[in-house]
Amino acid sequence: MDTDIQSARDGNLKREIAIFSNYLDKSEAAAYLNISKKILSNMMRRRVVAYTRIGHKTVRFLRSNLDEAMKRLETGSRYY
């Protein structure tokens, strides 16, 4: 019986980790984009990148939102 409960808990924990592994904190997001945290703050202020605020100071970024923001900033090359 205890092993069944433990297995269920482990399964729930794995699902929660999978959900939250898509979210990055500010330092992780800046590293993911290879930019400084100051530039990321400017992008947040200008609403270039979507984020979720948790509490007063804590923010989280979805990897997909970071990818979309960078895609929107992408410019076409002009090689002839």
Secondary structure, 3 states (H helix, E strand, C coil): CHHHHHHHHHHHHHHHHHHHCCEECHHHHHHHHCCCHHHHHHHHHCCCCCCEEECCCEEEEEHHHHHHHHHHHCCCCCCC
